[in-house]
Amino acid sequence: MTKLPANTPQINTAQFLKQNGLEQEYPFQSHYLQLEDACYHYIDEQDGEEQSDNKEVLLFVHGNPTWSFAWRNLIKPLSKKYRCIAVDHIGCGLSDKPQQYRYQLSQHIANLQQLIEELDLQNITLVAHDWGGAIGSGAAGRMPERFKRIVLMNTAAFRSTMIPFRIALCRIPLLGSLGVRGFNLFARAAISMAVSNSKPMPKQIAQGYLAPYNNWNNRIAIDRFVKDIPLSITHESYATILDVENNLNKLANLPILFPWGKQDWCFTTKFLDIFHEYFPNAQTKIFDNASHYIFEDVPDELATLISEFITMHS
């Protein structure tokens, strides 16, 4: 496995996990890639003493306001068979959170591309959610020769003007930032509104999602992600999402799986319908009892589905 040099990250991982009681829930070794302006955190898990760079790679790409913690219940079982890599976008999770940074879609895609190139990842199965769909698909569309399968859940990778009113409120200048960064309303709302009504999130798990975002400075990426939604042609990330959308055709020959939480009020099945226009032969599994955080509502079913999908297209 490639070892990458990095400057001292802003967060002491071991201390962070211990202080927040997450050692058992997130029992993974941290790795860091030194980017130009920040340390990029990721985990790289595979069972066995003989770790092979040629093993099937599952690349997990999270959205907003989560971090690699969201994938823990998939990585634990799937890393027994596959090499599982999960990133934290700059500003998220255990990555650095610089206050002067280009928090835009194009930069997040470039960061992911750099990790893929530095680790020389091949035979990648992309597993992405929320913003991770645009970021992961953006990277895959720019280097399709490295990708073997695509798994997208409750996400988008194309232009859309569909935005829930409660998220639109967070985009209001000054007031939106006060709510998102000052009162942590976006992340706090997600721990209750992004899971199924029949399965409330346990307190310890909720703390795990919130822990990296414990003050104004540490919530900068959450705020910037909300503002980076390109709803119009004048938006600075519009050209990037258009490029992501145009490159979807480069992935059309790959096996594609869409697990989807039906109760999601943000990425509804209308987004799934649009994806089907790009990938009419994709495999789809709708979970009636799951919401936006599908990995919290049906983790075991989701892990089994992904494993079966990989075996089917091996």
N, C-alpha and C positions, 0 to 999 in steps of 0.2 A: 504494500500500500504506500502510496506517495506521501511523504511527510513534508508539510509546507511550513516555511518560517512565518512567524507573525510577531508583531509587537505585542506588548502586554495589553490584553483587552480591558475594556473599562469595567467589566463585571468579573469578579472572582466566582467561577462557576461552582466550585465545591461549597464555598461559603453561602452562595445564593440558594443552592438546593437544600442545604441543611437548615438555613434560617426559615425557609418556607415549607419545610417538611415534605420535600418532593423527591427524596432519594429513592424511594421505592417506586413511585409513579414514573419517574424519569431516570432510570438507572443506566444512563448512557455516557460514554466518554466524549468529552468535547474536543473538537478540532477547530482550528482557525485558519482562514486564508487571509493574508494581508493584501487588501486592495490598496488603491492609491491613497485613499483618505480615511480608511477605517478597517477594523478587523471584522471579518465575515464569519460568523459562527455556523458550524454544521456538525451533525453527528454522522458516523459512518459505522454501521453495525452489521456484522455477519458472524455466525457461529463457527466454531472450529478453530483450532490452532493454526491450520494452514489457510490463511486468508488469500484468496485469489483475486487478482485484478480482472480476470476473465469471467468471473461469475456474473450471472444475470444481475443487472443493476436496477433497483427501484429508486427513482428520484422523487422525493416528496417535496412539494412546493406549497406553502401555506398562503393564506389570505390575510385579511384585516378584520378584527384586531387580534389575531391569534399568533402562534409561533410554532416551532417544531414540536412542542409539547402536545399539540393537537393530534399528532400521528402516533403517539406512544403505543396505543392499543392495537395498531396495525403492525408497527415495527417489531414489537415483541414476538409475535408468532411468525411473521414473514421473514425475519432475519435468520430463522433457522434453516431456510432454504435459499434465500437470496441476500445479496448485498444491498442494504437499505441505507440510503443517504437522505438526510432531511436538512434543509437550510433554514436559517433565520435571516430574513431580509434585513438590510442595514436599517437601524432604527427599531428593530423588533427583537423579541426574545433575548438571547444572550449575545447578540451582535452589538457592536458599538452604536451609539445613538448621537452622532455629531449634530450640533445645532446649525451648522452651516454646511449644507449638503444638498445635492440635486435629487430630492425625493420625487422622482418621476418614473413612469413606466419604462422608458428607454434605459434608464440607469439600472433599474432592478433586473431587466433582461440582460444587460451587459454584465452585471455581476454574476448572474447564474451561468452565462456563457463562459466567463473566465474560470469559474470553478470546474465546469465540465472539461475545459481544455487543460487546466492544471492537473486534474486527476486523470486525464485522458480516458474519460468514461465512454464506453461503447455498449451496444445492446441495451439501451436505456428504456425502461418502462416509466414513462412520466405519470405520476399520480399527483393531481393538482386540484385545488379547491379555491373558490372565491377569487381574489386577485391572483392567486397562483395559476389560475387557468390562462389568463392573458400573459403572465410572466413566463410560465412554463411553455405554453404554446408558441410564444414569441421566440424563445430560445430554440425550440424544436424546429420551427419554420426556417430558422437561419442556419441550422446545422442538422438537417433531416437524416443525414447518413449515420448519425450517432444514435438515432432513436429507433426502437423496435416495436413499441406498443404505446398507446395513449389511454390513460384513465382520467376522465374529467368528471367532477361532481359538483353540482350546485355552483356554477360559475358561468363565465362568458369569455369569449375571445374574439369579439367582433363589436362593431359599433352598435350602440343602443341608446335610446333616450328613456328607457324604462327605469325609473328610480323611485323607490318608496318615499313618501312624504317625510317620514321620520328621519331618513338619511339626508334628504334635501335640506332639512332644517340645520343639519350639522355643517352645511356648506356656506351658511350665511356669514359674511365677513365679520370678524371680531366676535360676534355672539356665538358663532359655531365653534370657534377655537376656545372660547371661554368654557363652553359646555364639554367639549371633547378633551381638552388639555387641563382645564382648571378643575372640573368636577368629575372627569373620567366617565362621562355619561355614555359614551359610545361602547366602551369595553364592558362597563357594568351592565348595560342593557343587554348586551349579547349573551351573557351567561344565563339569562333567563329567557330571552326572546328568541334565541337561536337553537334551542333544544325543544324536543317534543313536549307538549303540554302534559303528557302522561308520564314523563320521565324527567323530573326536575334534576338539575345538576347538583351533585353533592358539594358541600361547602369546601372541602379540601381541594376538589378538582377546580371549582370556581376560583379559589385562591391561586391555583397553578396558572390559570389563564391570566389573571390580573397581576401577578407578582412582578413581571418585568416592567410594568407600566404604573409605577408607584409615585410618580411626581410629574410636574409640568414638563420638564425637559425630556423625560423618558417616554412621553406620549406624543412626541413630535411626529413620528411616522404614522400613527393612527390618524392624526389630523391631516397630514399631507396626502395620505391615501384617499381620504374622503374628498379632498379638494382636487385630486388628480383624475377623477372620473371625467372622461372626455365626452361631454354631452353635445358639444357643438363644434363646428369646423374651425372656430377661432381658438379653441383650447390648445394649449401647448403640447398635450399628449395625443391630440387627434391624429396627427400623421403617424404616430407610432402604432395606435390601435388599428388604423387602416392597414398598415404594413403587416401586423399580426394577422388580420383578417384575410388579406390577400395571399398570405403564405399558407393558409390552412389547406389549400389544394395540394401542397407538397406532402401533406400528412395523410391524404385521402386513401393511399394504398396500404396504410398500416392498420393492424387490428385496433379497434377503438371500442372502449367500454364507457358507458354513462351510467354509473350508480346515481340515483337522484332521490333526495328527500322530498316527498310530496308536500309536506307541511311548510316548506320554506316560503316565507312571505316576501323575500327579497329576490332570490333567483328562482322564480317560479318555473313551472313546466313550460311556460312560453319560451324561455331561453332554451330549453331542451328541444322544443320544436324547431327553433332556428338552427341548432346544431345538426339536427337530422337533415336539414337542407344541404348542409356541407358534407355530411357523412351518412348517407341513406342506408348504408350496410352495417352501421355500428350496432353493437350489442347494447341493449338498454335494460336496466333493472330499476324500477320505481319502488321505493320503500314507503308504503302508506303511513307507517308509524314513525317516520323520521322527518326532522326539520333541517334547518340549514347546517347545523353541526351534525351531519350524518355519522361522522366517526365517533360521536358520543352516544348517539341514540341506538345505533346498530353496529357496534364495532366488530363483533364476532362474525356476523353475517357478511359484513363488508370485507373483512380479511379473507374469509372463505371464498367469496365471489372473485376477488382479485387473484387469489392463488389458482383457482380453477380457470380463470381467463388466461393467465400466463401459460398454464399447462396446455390448454386447448390450442394456443397459438405458439407453441414452442418449436 
